[in-house]
Amino acid sequence: MQGRWSQINNVQICYDANVHMRFKAIIILLIILLSLIPAYSINKYLLKILRPRESLGRLLLYLLSSMLLVFIYTFLLVLVIKWIFPNA
């Protein structure tokens, strides 16, 4: 077993770095999956408000707002993950 060994109260414990990285990866994936719920709701709201099927102008406005949503949401998601895991 690879890892760093430590002795606490005369008991040797191995801190496996792979297990720690797996937990970190699972938590990051859960954050991403949970963040999809509000993004989906915002997209549905944009579809309801902008009604892109009615005209070309509304379609272009919807595409622009969707791209802006993706960029802002990605920025915020990376920011939250970096706050939670500063060494990630």
Beta strands, then each sheet from edge to edge (+ up, - down):
strand 1: 4-8
strand 2: 11-15
sheet 1: 1+ 2-
end
